[in-house]
């Protein structure tokens, strides 16, 4: 099996992925089109019919995007990837009824390789049947609620990217590509050193997880 990094850098604006465990959403009205404002500058939003006003902050940040190609089959890789991961149980928090020890021990029992678990898997390839062009592609939400809590305790905004999202898709019959935004760049934007350190831990966990799944698929 040969794997290589295809590219590792691009810039884009952020606004996706809410945390399944610790996120809170805030309502905002859309602004009328105006000239572009400098990064992180306050822009008044349109006033609603109830005359309620909100402030909108727009910012642009630099992210590191990772793409890895591996000479393995899609079905074999995704089978081994899913086999390495634990499974998130959304009922655990309710059943633990606020008991911190029960929550911690419960989630630890669900951990898979590298302490990670899958929250959600979406078959994007099957969805493309709507366009008459189905293909092999899956998106996974991967993380650990306890790691998420460590970060959101320090900065609630980390909940935007916990769990993490990766996309696996077939390039050819025996070649796949795995893409994701590097955790340290996602969490590093908040200016909290402790959160950034956890992001760097996740960088290594993601790479090791992908490497183990690729090696297992290659050995078949």
Backbone bond lengths (Angstrom), bond angles and torsions (degrees), N, CA, C in turn:
res aa  C-N    CA-C-N  psi(-1)  N-CA   C-N-CA  omega(-1)  CA-C   N-CA-C  phi
1 X - - - 1.471 - - 1.517 109.41 -
2 X 1.335 117.15 129.90 1.449 121.37 174.64 1.515 108.62 -116.37
3 X 1.315 116.32 132.82 1.455 119.88 177.15 1.504 108.17 -126.99
4 X 1.310 117.72 145.67 1.457 119.71 178.59 1.518 109.88 -145.02
5 X 1.330 115.36 151.38 1.450 121.45 174.51 1.522 107.85 -79.91
6 X 1.319 117.19 127.33 1.453 120.95 -178.72 1.516 111.36 -88.29
7 X 1.346 117.18 -48.46 1.455 120.04 174.72 1.511 108.22 -155.45
8 X 1.325 115.59 156.25 1.463 117.71 -175.57 1.520 113.93 -135.38
9 X 1.353 120.27 19.22 1.440 115.55 -179.69 1.518 111.97 -154.44
10 X 1.305 117.19 132.68 1.434 121.56 166.02 1.511 108.53 -161.12
11 X 1.311 115.03 164.33 1.461 120.45 -179.35 1.515 109.17 -113.73
12 X 1.309 116.26 137.51 1.459 119.68 171.33 1.516 109.62 -156.92
13 X 1.351 115.31 165.52 1.458 120.77 179.25 1.512 109.04 -84.60
14 X 1.333 114.97 148.28 1.462 119.92 -174.86 1.509 110.73 -99.07
15 X 1.310 116.80 139.60 1.480 121.47 166.06 1.527 111.10 -173.49
16 X 1.351 123.17 46.44 1.451 119.87 -177.53 1.515 112.80 -141.59
17 X 1.298 116.24 167.08 1.477 127.91 172.74 1.512 115.33 65.70
18 X 1.344 117.30 99.37 1.465 121.78 175.94 1.505 110.61 -90.59
19 X 1.325 118.47 146.02 1.477 122.79 179.38 1.519 110.01 -69.54
20 X 1.354 116.68 135.36 1.461 121.34 -179.82 1.518 112.12 -75.98
21 X 1.345 117.15 -16.29 1.459 119.31 -174.38 1.524 111.52 -106.15
22 X 1.340 118.76 -44.64 1.461 120.47 -167.30 1.528 115.20 -128.17
23 X 1.347 121.92 24.87 1.454 120.77 -174.55 1.523 111.77 -95.71
24 X 1.329 116.85 152.13 1.457 121.38 172.89 1.515 108.36 -132.51
25 X 1.341 117.69 130.70 1.460 120.51 -176.13 1.515 110.76 -95.63
26 X 1.320 116.44 146.81 1.464 120.75 176.99 1.510 109.59 -121.04
27 X 1.350 116.44 133.56 1.460 120.63 -177.75 1.508 110.32 -77.68
28 X 1.343 116.41 145.05 1.457 119.94 176.24 1.520 108.39 -150.44
29 X 1.301 117.45 146.05 1.455 122.02 177.78 1.512 109.57 -91.33
30 X 1.318 117.17 156.19 1.466 120.49 -176.18 1.512 110.51 -81.17
31 X 1.341 115.99 147.66 1.463 121.65 -178.09 1.513 110.25 -89.30
32 X 1.351 117.61 151.24 1.456 122.59 173.04 1.517 108.08 -68.15
33 X 1.360 119.88 146.26 1.457 121.61 179.66 1.518 111.39 -59.36
34 X 1.333 116.52 128.54 1.464 122.57 178.22 1.509 108.00 -137.39
35 X 1.336 117.01 175.12 1.457 121.09 174.87 1.511 108.97 -63.62
36 X 1.350 116.55 149.36 1.460 120.89 -176.74 1.514 111.02 -60.17
37 X 1.333 116.38 133.91 1.461 121.72 179.15 1.509 109.43 -95.87
38 X 1.356 119.14 153.39 1.469 121.36 177.11 1.523 110.57 -60.95
39 X 1.328 116.44 157.60 1.463 121.21 -179.39 1.509 111.16 -55.34
40 X 1.334 115.14 139.86 1.457 123.98 175.19 1.520 113.28 63.28
41 X 1.331 118.83 18.88 1.456 121.18 177.54 1.513 109.67 -90.97
42 X 1.342 116.90 138.38 1.457 120.81 179.70 1.525 110.40 -66.68
43 X 1.316 116.49 135.07 1.460 121.37 177.22 1.517 107.94 -128.59
44 X 1.328 119.42 123.26 1.464 120.97 -178.99 1.516 110.77 -66.36
45 X 1.327 115.66 133.87 1.466 120.72 177.70 1.522 109.40 -86.01
46 X 1.335 115.27 162.86 1.459 119.54 179.63 1.529 110.23 -63.97
47 X 1.299 116.90 141.29 1.466 121.43 179.42 1.515 109.52 -79.46
48 X 1.311 116.73 133.27 1.468 120.61 -178.40 1.517 109.78 -77.71
49 X 1.337 113.76 175.74 1.470 118.61 179.55 1.512 111.53 -63.88
50 X 1.352 116.99 -18.91 1.462 120.43 178.28 1.525 110.99 -93.22
51 X 1.350 116.51 7.10 1.456 122.67 177.77 1.529 112.13 63.84
52 X 1.328 116.33 25.50 1.463 119.49 174.69 1.520 107.83 -87.74
53 X 1.331 117.99 131.92 1.462 121.92 -177.88 1.519 110.02 -116.50
54 X 1.314 116.48 145.46 1.447 122.06 174.99 1.524 108.81 -128.80
55 X 1.323 116.11 162.93 1.459 121.45 175.23 1.514 108.35 -108.06
56 X 1.310 116.00 134.96 1.462 121.60 179.76 1.524 109.16 -112.53
57 X 1.330 116.25 131.74 1.456 121.20 178.30 1.517 108.62 -112.40
58 X 1.317 117.27 120.54 1.458 121.93 177.17 1.519 108.99 -107.10
59 X 1.335 116.83 134.31 1.460 120.05 177.15 1.514 109.44 -143.15
60 X 1.314 115.46 151.72 1.457 122.18 177.65 1.517 108.29 -115.83
61 X 1.330 116.73 131.39 1.460 120.11 -178.38 1.524 109.71 -127.46
62 X 1.322 115.73 158.03 1.464 121.59 177.67 1.523 109.40 -92.49
63 X 1.321 115.87 131.32 1.465 121.42 178.45 1.525 109.90 -120.10
64 X 1.320 115.64 156.80 1.459 121.51 171.15 1.518 107.55 -104.34
65 X 1.304 115.89 120.09 1.464 121.72 178.85 1.521 108.22 -104.72
66 X 1.325 116.25 131.13 1.462 121.62 -176.50 1.522 109.65 -111.63
67 X 1.315 116.09 133.85 1.467 121.70 173.11 1.517 107.72 -130.74
68 X 1.314 116.85 127.04 1.460 122.88 -178.45 1.518 108.34 -122.86
69 X 1.327 116.89 131.07 1.454 120.89 175.06 1.524 109.26 -108.11
70 X 1.310 116.12 141.67 1.460 121.55 -179.69 1.522 109.73 -136.99
71 X 1.310 116.27 141.42 1.458 122.25 179.92 1.524 110.38 -85.73
72 X 1.307 116.08 68.09 1.474 122.63 177.65 1.522 108.07 -140.66
73 X 1.328 116.19 162.41 1.452 120.62 178.11 1.520 111.97 -75.70
74 X 1.320 116.83 148.58 1.467 122.28 -179.36 1.524 111.79 -61.39
75 X 1.333 117.33 -49.83 1.466 120.65 -176.52 1.524 111.51 -62.60
76 X 1.328 116.25 -41.49 1.456 119.86 -179.45 1.528 110.93 -66.92
77 X 1.337 116.85 -42.96 1.471 119.90 -178.84 1.524 110.69 -64.55
78 X 1.319 117.32 -49.33 1.474 119.34 -176.68 1.530 110.96 -65.52
79 X 1.339 117.16 -34.31 1.459 120.49 176.62 1.527 110.29 -60.96
80 X 1.325 117.47 -46.29 1.461 120.66 -178.89 1.531 111.40 -72.36
81 X 1.323 117.43 -37.06 1.461 120.15 176.91 1.523 110.19 -59.48
82 X 1.305 117.00 -49.28 1.463 121.22 -179.39 1.525 111.49 -65.68
83 X 1.339 116.11 -32.62 1.454 119.63 178.77 1.524 112.87 -69.86
84 X 1.334 116.97 -27.21 1.463 120.99 179.73 1.526 112.44 -79.63
85 X 1.312 116.55 -25.90 1.462 121.23 -174.08 1.525 112.24 -87.54
86 X 1.334 115.96 148.28 1.449 120.65 169.47 1.521 109.70 -77.48
87 X 1.314 117.49 -179.04 1.463 121.98 -179.97 1.526 109.89 -123.08
88 X 1.310 116.56 124.41 1.462 121.51 177.24 1.524 109.63 -68.47
89 X 1.326 116.21 135.14 1.463 122.20 177.78 1.526 108.78 -111.29
90 X 1.341 117.78 105.44 1.465 120.28 -176.71 1.525 113.94 -68.35
91 X 1.339 117.67 -12.77 1.463 119.84 -179.07 1.532 112.20 -87.20
92 X 1.328 116.30 -9.70 1.467 118.50 -173.41 1.533 112.48 -62.73
93 X 1.307 117.10 -42.50 1.473 120.07 -178.98 1.520 111.25 -60.96
94 X 1.322 116.33 -40.89 1.466 119.20 179.93 1.521 110.97 -67.83
95 X 1.322 115.57 -41.91 1.462 119.13 -178.55 1.527 112.33 -68.93
96 X 1.345 116.58 -30.49 1.461 120.13 -179.98 1.520 111.83 -75.16
97 X 1.329 117.08 -17.70 1.472 122.63 174.53 1.530 112.64 51.09
98 X 1.341 116.51 43.41 1.454 120.24 175.99 1.514 115.42 81.49
99 X 1.305 118.86 2.02 1.464 122.52 179.08 1.529 108.33 -77.69
100 X 1.335 116.85 106.75 1.466 121.52 -174.21 1.521 112.42 -58.93
101 X 1.329 116.88 -41.02 1.468 119.95 -179.24 1.526 111.18 -66.17
102 X 1.323 116.18 -40.06 1.462 120.19 179.25 1.526 110.42 -66.76
103 X 1.326 116.48 -37.95 1.469 120.54 178.26 1.524 110.18 -63.82
104 X 1.334 115.97 -48.01 1.470 120.08 -177.97 1.524 111.61 -63.68
105 X 1.325 116.58 -49.18 1.466 119.33 -178.68 1.529 111.19 -65.75
106 X 1.329 116.57 -35.35 1.455 120.53 -179.90 1.518 112.21 -64.91
107 X 1.345 116.64 -45.23 1.459 119.36 -179.94 1.535 111.49 -71.81
108 X 1.326 117.27 -33.69 1.471 119.40 177.29 1.532 110.85 -61.93
109 X 1.322 116.08 -35.80 1.464 120.17 179.75 1.525 111.94 -68.66
110 X 1.338 117.16 -18.86 1.461 121.24 -178.44 1.525 112.77 -93.30
111 X 1.325 117.45 -7.71 1.459 121.11 -175.62 1.526 111.45 -65.31
112 X 1.331 114.71 143.30 1.456 120.87 174.26 1.515 109.89 -109.22
113 X 1.317 116.49 -150.74 1.463 122.40 179.28 1.530 110.10 -57.83
114 X 1.328 115.67 138.74 1.471 122.28 -178.85 1.524 111.96 61.20
115 X 1.342 117.18 18.20 1.459 120.44 179.66 1.518 113.61 71.77
116 X 1.336 117.08 18.84 1.464 120.57 -174.41 1.523 111.69 -106.67
117 X 1.314 115.29 157.92 1.459 121.67 176.73 1.521 109.18 -143.43
118 X 1.315 116.13 157.72 1.454 120.69 178.26 1.533 108.84 -94.59
119 X 1.328 115.36 129.47 1.464 121.72 177.96 1.530 110.65 -89.26
120 X 1.338 114.23 -35.23 1.468 118.87 -172.28 1.523 108.30 -162.42
121 X 1.326 116.69 142.29 1.462 122.18 174.38 1.521 108.33 -130.17
122 X 1.319 116.09 128.94 1.458 120.92 -178.95 1.526 109.49 -120.06
123 X 1.311 115.87 127.94 1.455 121.21 179.29 1.529 108.98 -84.61
124 X 1.329 116.02 87.38 1.465 120.01 -179.59 1.519 111.34 -67.03
125 X 1.329 116.32 -32.30 1.457 119.56 -179.59 1.514 112.15 -62.02
126 X 1.337 117.07 -43.87 1.457 120.76 178.29 1.522 111.21 -64.85
127 X 1.325 116.21 -33.60 1.459 121.00 179.10 1.524 111.49 -62.04
128 X 1.338 115.58 -30.21 1.463 119.81 -178.96 1.525 112.48 -69.93
129 X 1.323 117.00 -6.64 1.468 119.47 173.92 1.527 110.35 -59.94
130 X 1.339 116.42 -26.48 1.466 121.67 177.29 1.527 110.09 -59.29
131 X 1.345 115.54 -35.25 1.462 120.84 179.65 1.524 111.82 -91.81
132 X 1.334 116.34 5.47 1.452 120.14 179.32 1.515 113.88 74.65
133 X 1.352 116.92 18.65 1.466 119.96 -177.59 1.519 110.78 -140.86
134 X 1.356 117.96 62.13 1.470 119.40 179.74 1.519 111.15 -62.55
135 X 1.332 116.58 147.50 1.459 121.81 177.39 1.522 108.53 -150.51
136 X 1.314 116.65 174.35 1.453 119.95 -178.94 1.523 109.91 -91.44
137 X 1.336 115.60 111.93 1.464 121.60 -179.29 1.521 108.66 -160.34
138 X 1.330 116.78 130.06 1.461 121.44 177.30 1.517 110.64 -132.70
139 X 1.315 114.27 140.69 1.467 120.54 174.44 1.525 107.76 -110.01
140 X 1.332 115.24 132.93 1.468 121.02 -179.93 1.523 109.87 -119.21
141 X 1.334 115.37 141.37 1.458 121.51 167.50 1.525 106.72 -103.51
142 X 1.336 115.09 117.45 1.462 121.67 -171.14 1.527 109.82 -126.45
143 X 1.327 116.29 139.43 1.464 119.51 177.03 1.513 111.54 175.89
144 X 1.318 114.51 -156.34 1.457 122.02 178.58 1.527 107.13 -151.04
145 X 1.340 118.89 121.71 1.463 120.94 -178.11 1.531 113.04 -57.97
146 X 1.335 117.37 -32.87 1.464 119.99 -179.57 1.515 111.23 -70.51
147 X 1.333 116.66 -37.12 1.466 120.51 175.54 1.525 109.37 -68.14
148 X 1.333 116.32 -41.14 1.463 119.97 177.27 1.528 111.04 -58.73
149 X 1.327 116.17 -42.40 1.467 120.34 -179.55 1.526 111.72 -64.94
150 X 1.345 116.65 -35.91 1.470 119.89 176.70 1.528 110.62 -59.66
151 X 1.325 116.30 -38.99 1.466 120.25 -178.13 1.517 112.34 -80.08
152 X 1.325 117.56 -46.79 1.459 119.47 -176.54 1.523 111.99 -69.39
153 X 1.339 116.76 -22.38 1.466 120.20 172.45 1.526 110.11 -62.96
154 X 1.329 115.81 -33.13 1.466 121.37 -179.10 1.529 112.03 -87.94
155 X 1.330 116.14 -35.82 1.472 121.15 179.06 1.527 107.46 -155.88
156 X 1.324 116.73 110.22 1.458 122.20 -174.70 1.524 112.17 -58.49
157 X 1.344 117.29 -25.06 1.466 120.68 -178.14 1.525 112.76 -65.57
158 X 1.320 116.73 -19.12 1.466 119.56 176.47 1.525 110.72 -61.23
159 X 1.333 117.10 -20.28 1.453 121.25 177.71 1.523 113.79 -63.18
160 X 1.342 117.17 -15.57 1.464 119.96 176.23 1.525 112.15 -62.77
161 X 1.330 116.90 -28.21 1.461 120.19 -171.56 1.533 113.58 -123.50
162 X 1.302 116.29 16.39 1.456 120.01 176.82 1.529 108.02 -121.42
163 X 1.320 119.52 113.36 1.464 127.42 10.10 1.530 112.55 -79.08
164 X 1.337 114.89 167.03 1.453 122.59 178.57 1.519 110.21 -80.45
165 X 1.320 115.86 161.75 1.456 120.82 -179.72 1.528 109.89 -121.70
166 X 1.345 116.98 131.78 1.461 120.85 173.53 1.520 108.84 -131.32
167 X 1.321 115.03 150.08 1.461 121.56 178.45 1.525 108.66 -119.54
168 X 1.333 115.80 129.37 1.462 122.33 176.46 1.529 107.20 -116.48
169 X 1.335 117.52 127.91 1.458 118.72 178.89 1.522 111.18 -145.80
170 X 1.310 114.81 155.40 1.463 121.59 -177.41 1.525 110.21 -81.28
171 X 1.332 115.53 131.63 1.460 121.77 175.64 1.523 109.53 -96.05
172 X 1.338 115.78 -42.07 1.459 122.53 174.89 1.527 107.06 -149.30
173 X 1.324 117.10 -177.16 1.457 120.68 -175.16 1.526 113.11 -55.22
174 X 1.323 116.85 -34.97 1.473 120.24 -177.50 1.530 111.70 -127.11
175 X 1.319 115.76 33.51 1.470 119.86 179.24 1.527 109.97 -146.47
176 X 1.332 116.18 135.88 1.465 121.29 179.60 1.521 110.15 -127.54
177 X 1.309 114.62 165.85 1.468 121.00 172.53 1.520 108.23 -130.11
178 X 1.331 116.19 139.22 1.464 123.21 176.83 1.524 107.31 -118.68
179 X 1.320 117.83 127.31 1.466 121.12 -178.41 1.522 110.81 -128.47
180 X 1.330 115.00 142.12 1.462 120.84 176.41 1.531 108.98 -163.79
181 X 1.311 115.83 159.25 1.461 121.43 173.73 1.521 108.54 -85.99
182 X 1.315 116.39 130.98 1.461 121.26 -175.47 1.527 110.45 -60.41
183 X 1.335 117.03 124.99 1.468 120.04 -176.28 1.531 114.14 -54.16
184 X 1.326 117.45 -41.01 1.466 119.00 -177.24 1.518 112.13 -63.47
185 X 1.331 117.79 -30.62 1.462 119.07 178.04 1.521 111.47 -79.15
186 X 1.339 117.08 -31.72 1.463 119.82 175.98 1.524 111.04 -66.07
187 X 1.338 115.65 -49.20 1.463 119.93 -175.41 1.530 112.55 -83.97
188 X 1.325 116.83 -19.70 1.457 119.90 -179.28 1.513 114.06 -71.62
189 X 1.333 117.18 -18.60 1.467 120.92 -176.64 1.534 113.14 -66.32
190 X 1.335 116.96 -17.84 1.468 119.24 -173.95 1.529 113.71 -84.37
191 X 1.329 117.35 -5.26 1.460 120.16 175.41 1.514 114.20 73.28
192 X 1.326 117.11 21.98 1.456 121.31 178.39 1.524 108.09 -111.71
193 X 1.328 117.12 114.22 1.463 121.57 -172.94 1.524 112.10 -60.61
194 X 1.329 117.44 -39.43 1.463 120.59 -178.47 1.530 111.14 -67.46
195 X 1.326 117.18 -39.88 1.461 121.20 177.07 1.527 109.90 -65.80
196 X 1.330 116.40 -40.91 1.466 120.56 178.92 1.529 111.08 -62.97
197 X 1.328 116.98 -37.56 1.470 120.75 178.48 1.531 110.69 -62.50
198 X 1.325 116.44 -41.70 1.466 119.88 178.11 1.523 109.86 -65.33
199 X 1.329 116.37 -37.19 1.459 120.20 176.21 1.522 111.64 -59.14
200 X 1.334 116.32 -40.79 1.467 119.83 178.50 1.532 111.18 -67.12
201 X 1.319 116.82 -34.86 1.468 119.42 174.29 1.529 110.11 -59.83
202 X 1.327 116.07 -41.88 1.455 120.96 -178.73 1.525 111.86 -69.03
203 X 1.343 117.38 -30.55 1.471 119.95 174.37 1.522 109.95 -53.39
204 X 1.333 115.42 -51.20 1.462 120.73 -178.49 1.509 112.58 -65.45
205 X 1.334 116.55 -40.92 1.467 120.23 -179.19 1.531 111.17 -61.98
206 X 1.329 116.65 -42.65 1.460 120.39 -179.20 1.526 110.95 -64.08
207 X 1.326 117.18 -45.29 1.461 120.64 -178.62 1.523 111.38 -65.49
208 X 1.324 116.30 -41.36 1.470 118.87 179.51 1.529 111.16 -66.69
209 X 1.333 116.70 -40.16 1.463 120.85 178.67 1.527 110.42 -60.59
210 X 1.326 116.68 -48.28 1.464 121.37 -179.22 1.534 110.12 -62.93
211 X 1.334 116.42 -41.98 1.455 120.17 178.73 1.522 112.58 -61.58
212 X 1.321 117.08 -41.68 1.465 120.75 -179.98 1.532 110.83 -66.38
213 X 1.319 116.71 -41.30 1.468 119.29 179.48 1.525 110.48 -66.29
214 X 1.336 117.32 -40.03 1.460 121.13 -179.56 1.529 111.34 -66.83
215 X 1.331 116.80 -40.99 1.463 119.58 179.11 1.528 111.00 -65.72
216 X 1.319 116.49 -40.78 1.463 120.25 179.22 1.525 110.59 -64.74
217 X 1.340 116.67 -40.33 1.470 120.64 179.22 1.532 110.43 -67.07
218 X 1.316 117.22 -37.51 1.458 122.23 -179.28 1.519 112.04 -68.70
219 X 1.340 116.13 -29.76 1.469 120.64 -176.54 1.514 112.01 -76.71
220 X 1.312 118.30 -13.25 1.471 120.92 -177.49 1.523 111.59 -71.09
